[in-house]
C-alpha cells in the first residue's frame, strides 16, 4: 500500500471511529452502510469532513454508493480526485 493511501485510510478509520462512536475500527472492506455503521446522514457528514481535510470538491455526480461503501472505496475515490488536480 502506498504511503498516501495508508495516510488516507488511517484518517478515514479515525474519522469514522470519532463521528459514529463505534467501539471497533472497521476493516478496510467493511460495508459501512450495509453493516449499519453509517446511514445516509452519516455520508453527508463524511463528505463534509473529507472535502475539508483533503481540499477537494465532490460533485453530485460522484455521490454514488460505490464511492462510499467502504474505507477502501473512499480511499480510492479520494486518490482519484486528488490526482485530477
C-alpha angles and dihedrals in degrees: 000000000000119000095247091049092052091049091051094047092048090049092050092049091050092046092052092047091051099041098045103031094228118165099221129051108244120240116251091254100040110130097240099195097035091051092051096244093119131025129193092278088050091057089056090053091048092050091052092051093044092051091051096044098046098030093234134131120228112207124215089249089061094053095100126134093244090066095052107029096102143002089259091053093047092047092051090046093051091049090051091051093047091049090055091063 
